[in-house]
Amino acid sequence: MTDNNSRALPEAVDRATFEAELERLRVREKAHSREGDAIAAARRRLPMVEVDAATELTGPGGPLTLLDAFEGRQQLIAYYFMWHHGHPASEQCQGCTWCTTQVAELSYLHSRDITYAVFAQGPYDESRRYRDFMGWEMPWYSAEGSLETLLAGRKIGTMRLVCYVRDGDRVFETYWTWYRGVEAMDFSYALMDLTVYGRQEQWEDSPAGWPKNWQPEAPKILSGRPIAQWSRIRAGRSDEL
């Protein structure tokens, strides 16, 4: 948590000095943006690999296919949600909860012919109860029985984003990322990075005296459970799954 008694602050200067220093930083920010654009352009030029469109998922109506999860759109972004079988909500993945909580409005993706969905790595009924406990509304499926097919040799049980495109009834994987790569979903860290104290996590390169009270092994937990769950508990929701 933030130490509100901290008095560590940047040097106070006049407006002209501040603007000059900021302008020097802007040069690096603009270069960073241009490099990000170049990386995105390279990402769009990656080859793709076919995935069995009939791979089975489980949804609210029972079994369905990977192709069905596109909901008729041409592209699909799937978030593979880690799952701890048989555990209550308080013991589910802090990172997956952090990222998924920030996905709210899907209409902008839909306007570009993109569907977003969560592929839980645990059983449908149990993981769906977690979705309902959190109050999320995005499409939610279980991929538990098909993870070896969908992840094709990649480690099962990690947070990851996978992008797909369909060509008629054929499905292709075009990109995937994991761990810090899934920060693409996260506006909270992006906003924190703009502030003087940043994320306040111990790994950050910050001046001496800056608050760093968020532990690297649990940067998204407060008082024993994922941060976003506390508002749900106060609302009287049960976290038994």
Buried (B, 14 or more C-beta within 10 A) or exposed (E): EEEEEBEEEEEEEEEEEEEEEEEEEEEEEEEEEEEEEEEEEEEEEEEBEEBBBEBBBBBEEEEBBBBBBBEEBEBBBBBBBBBBEEBBBBBBBBBBBBBBBBBEEBEEBEEEEBBBBBBBBBBBEBBBBBBEBBEBEBBBBBBBBBBEEBBEEBEBBBBBBBBBBBEEEEBBBBBBBBEEEBBEBBEBBEEBEEEEBBBBBEEBEBEEEBBBEBEEEEBBBBEEBBBBBEEBBEEEBEBEB
